[in-house]
Amino acid sequence: MAVGDTYRALHQRSLSDPEAFWAEQAKAIDWTRPWDKVLDASKAPFYRWFAGAELNTCYNALDRHVQRGRAEQPALIYDSPVTNRKKSFTYRELRDQVAKLAGAIAEQGVTKGDRVIIYMPMIPEAVMAMLACARLGAVHSVVFGGFAANELATRIDDCAPKLVLTASCGIEPGRVVKYKPLLDQAIELATHKIPRCIVFQRWQAPASLVKGRDLDWNEAVAAAQPRGCMPVKATDPLYILYTSGTTGQPKGVVRDNGGYAVALAWSMQYLYGVNPGEIWWCASDVGWVVGHSYIAYGPLIHGATTILYEGKPVGTPDAGAFWRVISEHKAVALFTAPTAFRAIKKEDPDGKLLKQYDLSKFRTLFLAGERGDPPTIEWAQKLLGVPIVDHWWQTETGWAICGNFVGLEPMPVKLGSCSVPAPGWNLQVLDEQGKPIAKQGEVGALAAKLPLPPGTFPTLWNADERFRQAYLADYPGYYKTGDAGFIDQDGYVSVMTRVDDVINVAGHRLSTGQIEEVLGSHNDVAECAVIGVADELKGQVPFGFLVLKAGVDRPREETVREVVQLVRDRIGPVAFFKTAIIVPRLPKTRSGKILRGTMQKIADGEPWKMPATIEDPAALDEITGGLKTAGYAGKG
Ligand SMILES: CCC(=O)SCCNC(=O)CCNC(=O)[C@H](O)C(C)(C)COP(=O)(O)OP(=O)(O)OC[C@H]1O[C@@H](n2cnc3c(N)ncnc32)[C@H](O)[C@@H]1OP(=O)(O)O
C-alpha cells in the first residue's frame, strides 16, 4: 500500500457512505437513547446528525471515565506562571466539583436550554463552568476576556442569558485585568437584563458584588447540592460561540451535543494521535473555539489529561515556557497558533532554552488559527525534530476541515499546506460563478459540499436566514468557508487568503468593517478605512486611515490617540489596533468603492497595479506617502 492509501480509503468512505461511517465512529460515545436517523436531511440545507438520539456531553467528558477506571487519573492540570500556581484535578475531583457547580447554577433557575454567559480567564473554574452547563443541558456562551464591555453587551443581548458566570479578574503579564467592572458596564449597556451573576473572587483584584444580583462563587457552590447529568437531544445546542461578522453584530455559531462529541472523539485519536490516559496540551484560550474543542471537551471526552495554561509563550517568564510545560507535565502533543511560535523564535532564535528541558515524550506539534508560515514551520521542525502539523479550521467548523491525520496514517508534510480534508469534508475550489475549478493548483474560493460532517455548524443562534445568506447563498449546495486557496495534484489543500474583510491578528479573527464602524463614530472622522498589514509577529495587524471632517483643526495626534483608545474601549485589547494615519481622502473607484486591496499591497510592499477604474490616481500617492511616514514600505 502506498503512503496515504489508508487515509484516502477512509476519506472516500466518509463521503460515499457518511451514515455508516459516522455511526461507526459514534460508538466512542455513550448515548442514553439511540438515534432514529444518523443524518436527518429532511430540512436541508439545515442538516442534523444523530437525530432522535440523546446523551449528555458532561457525562461523556467526566462521569463515564470515573466509572470506568479513570477516577484517579488527572483530568485537568492547571499551570499558571502568571500566578505561580499549579494544580491537578483527577477525573473524580473534576466530576465532583462540576456536579456541585451545576447545583449552584441550577439553584438560580437555570434549566435545560437556558443560556449562560461565561466571561472568565484561564482558570480551572472556566472549564468547570462549561461542563456544569453541559451537565444541566444549559447552553453556554463563553466570551473571551480580551473583549471590551460593548462586545460582551452585544452577546448578552443576542443570546439573552439567565445567568453570567465570571471571575473578578484576569492576569495579563504586568497587569491585572478587572473583569467585574467590564461585566457591570456590559450589563448597563445591554437591553436584556441579567437576573444573576456568580463571581469567582481572585485575590489579585476582588470585586464588589451587586446586592441582590451577584453571588460569591465559593459560597454558592458550598451551599449547593450536586446535580446529575441531564440527557439532551444530540441535536440540542451545547454552546453558542460568537465570531466576527462584517458589522458590529457578531455571529452566534451554534454547536450541537451529539455530532460534536463524536467528531471530537474521532479527532483526538486519529488527527492528534493521542491515546486515552495521555497528556495533551492545547495552548489557546477557552474563549476561542480551539479552547472549547481541545482544552475542554475533546481531551476529556477521549479520557486524556488536558493542560490549562494561564500564561504566554514568552515573558512568563521567558521563551522557554512552552518547553517547560511540555517537559514538566510530559505532554505528548501541543496545539497552538503559529504566532506563538513566531514569538518564541524572535526571543530565542537558536532555541537555546530548549536544551534545559526533556521533551522525550513529545511527539507532535499542531498549528492552527492562521496559515502556518513556512519559515516558522521549518524553524520548529529543525528545533523539535518532530512532525509539525499545520491544520485548518474555523470557529464555524468546530474541528478540522483539513489536517494530517497522524493517529491514522502520517502523511508527508508539505510546507504552506494544511494537508488533506478531514472525513466528511468534500472540499472544492470554486470559480467566481461557483463552478469547481478543474485545473489543480489554481486559486479559488474554498467551499465544502453539503452536508458538513458531524460537530460542525447547524446554524447561527436565532438567525437561520443570516446563516443561509452568509454561508450558503453564494454557492448553492456548498458551505462557503470565506477562505481562498487551492488543491494540488496530491489532494493537499493550501489556504492563501480571506475573500472578505476578515483579518487574522495573532490567531484572532477580526472584521475590519467592525473596526471601521468604531472609527467612523468619532466626532472628527468623516470617512475611514481599515486594512490588515503584514506583521512579523502577529501575522497581520489592523491599520486605519482617517479622513477628517472639514474644519477639524485639533492636533492630529490627539484624534489618532482617541480613535485608538475608542477601539480598545469598544472592541477590546484583542483588536490590537495601535496605528492610524490621517489622509486627505481615500482612494476609490469611480463607483465609490474604497480600494482596500491596493492599499494593503502598498502597505505590505507588494507589487500593485493602478486600478483602471480609479477615480483619482493621486489619492494612492497620498496613501503611499502616509504609509511611508508611518514606517510601512511602498514599492510601486
Ligand atoms: C482554528 C480555529 C481558530 O482559529 S480559533 C482561534 C485560535 N487562536 C488562538 O488560539 C489565539 C492564538 N494567540 C494567542 O494565544 C496570543 O495571541 C499569544 C500568541 C499567546 C500572544 O498573546 P498576547 O501577547 O497577549 O498578544 P495578543 O495579540 O493576543 O493580545 C493583544 C492584547 O490583548 C490583551 N489580551 C490578550 N488576552 C487577553 C485576555 N484574556 N484578557 C484581557 N486582555 C487580553 C493582551 O494583553 C494585549 O494587550 P496590549 O495591547 O498588550 O495591552
PDBQT file of the ligand as one rigid body, heavy atoms in Angstrom, charges set to zero:
ROOT
HETATM    1  C1  LIG A 701      -8.759  27.058  14.365  1.00  0.00    +0.000 C 
HETATM    2  C2  LIG A 701      -9.911  27.885  14.791  1.00  0.00    +0.000 C 
HETATM    3  C3  LIG A 701      -9.443  29.182  15.334  1.00  0.00    +0.000 C 
HETATM    4  O1  LIG A 701      -8.841  29.910  14.631  1.00  0.00    +0.000 OA
HETATM    5  S1  LIG A 701      -9.775  29.515  16.948  1.00  0.00    +0.000 SA
HETATM    6  C4  LIG A 701      -8.665  30.804  17.361  1.00  0.00    +0.000 C 
HETATM    7  C5  LIG A 701      -7.258  30.304  17.578  1.00  0.00    +0.000 C 
HETATM    8  N1  LIG A 701      -6.479  31.359  18.055  1.00  0.00    +0.000 N 
HETATM    9  C6  LIG A 701      -5.782  31.310  19.181  1.00  0.00    +0.000 C 
HETATM   10  O2  LIG A 701      -5.693  30.313  19.834  1.00  0.00    +0.000 OA
HETATM   11  C7  LIG A 701      -5.085  32.599  19.571  1.00  0.00    +0.000 C 
HETATM   12  C8  LIG A 701      -3.617  32.475  19.467  1.00  0.00    +0.000 C 
HETATM   13  N2  LIG A 701      -2.968  33.646  20.020  1.00  0.00    +0.000 N 
HETATM   14  C9  LIG A 701      -2.579  33.714  21.281  1.00  0.00    +0.000 C 
HETATM   15  O3  LIG A 701      -2.774  32.802  22.058  1.00  0.00    +0.000 OA
HETATM   16  C10 LIG A 701      -1.938  35.010  21.708  1.00  0.00    +0.000 C 
HETATM   17  O4  LIG A 701      -2.068  35.965  20.703  1.00  0.00    +0.000 OA
HETATM   18  C11 LIG A 701      -0.446  34.841  22.084  1.00  0.00    +0.000 C 
HETATM   19  C12 LIG A 701       0.341  34.218  20.956  1.00  0.00    +0.000 C 
HETATM   20  C13 LIG A 701      -0.350  33.993  23.333  1.00  0.00    +0.000 C 
HETATM   21  C14 LIG A 701       0.151  36.242  22.367  1.00  0.00    +0.000 C 
HETATM   22  O5  LIG A 701      -0.636  36.852  23.358  1.00  0.00    +0.000 OA
HETATM   23  P1  LIG A 701      -0.516  38.409  23.670  1.00  0.00    +0.000 P 
HETATM   24  O6  LIG A 701       0.911  38.748  23.835  1.00  0.00    +0.000 OA
HETATM   25  O7  LIG A 701      -1.413  38.694  24.803  1.00  0.00    +0.000 OA
HETATM   26  O8  LIG A 701      -0.983  39.153  22.366  1.00  0.00    +0.000 OA
HETATM   27  P2  LIG A 701      -2.441  39.287  21.771  1.00  0.00    +0.000 P 
HETATM   28  O9  LIG A 701      -2.295  39.837  20.408  1.00  0.00    +0.000 OA
HETATM   29  O10 LIG A 701      -3.185  38.022  21.867  1.00  0.00    +0.000 OA
HETATM   30  O11 LIG A 701      -3.145  40.358  22.722  1.00  0.00    +0.000 OA
HETATM   31  C15 LIG A 701      -3.412  41.684  22.324  1.00  0.00    +0.000 C 
HETATM   32  C16 LIG A 701      -3.800  42.461  23.549  1.00  0.00    +0.000 C 
HETATM   33  O12 LIG A 701      -4.929  41.816  24.170  1.00  0.00    +0.000 OA
HETATM   34  C17 LIG A 701      -4.628  41.550  25.544  1.00  0.00    +0.000 C 
HETATM   35  N3  LIG A 701      -5.239  40.282  25.931  1.00  0.00    +0.000 N 
HETATM   36  C18 LIG A 701      -4.980  39.077  25.401  1.00  0.00    +0.000 A 
HETATM   37  N4  LIG A 701      -5.705  38.145  26.027  1.00  0.00    +0.000 NA
HETATM   38  C19 LIG A 701      -6.417  38.791  26.988  1.00  0.00    +0.000 A 
HETATM   39  C20 LIG A 701      -7.348  38.371  27.974  1.00  0.00    +0.000 A 
HETATM   40  N5  LIG A 701      -7.705  37.096  28.078  1.00  0.00    +0.000 N 
HETATM   41  N6  LIG A 701      -7.894  39.305  28.787  1.00  0.00    +0.000 NA
HETATM   42  C21 LIG A 701      -7.560  40.607  28.657  1.00  0.00    +0.000 A 
HETATM   43  N7  LIG A 701      -6.680  41.060  27.729  1.00  0.00    +0.000 NA
HETATM   44  C22 LIG A 701      -6.131  40.164  26.919  1.00  0.00    +0.000 A 
HETATM   45  C23 LIG A 701      -3.128  41.476  25.628  1.00  0.00    +0.000 C 
HETATM   46  O13 LIG A 701      -2.671  41.773  26.913  1.00  0.00    +0.000 OA
HETATM   47  C24 LIG A 701      -2.717  42.541  24.607  1.00  0.00    +0.000 C 
HETATM   48  O14 LIG A 701      -2.892  43.802  25.233  1.00  0.00    +0.000 OA
HETATM   49  P3  LIG A 701      -1.888  45.015  24.965  1.00  0.00    +0.000 P 
HETATM   50  O15 LIG A 701      -2.186  45.501  23.578  1.00  0.00    +0.000 OA
HETATM   51  O16 LIG A 701      -0.507  44.461  25.100  1.00  0.00    +0.000 OA
HETATM   52  O17 LIG A 701      -2.242  45.989  26.016  1.00  0.00    +0.000 OA
ENDROOT
TORSDOF 0
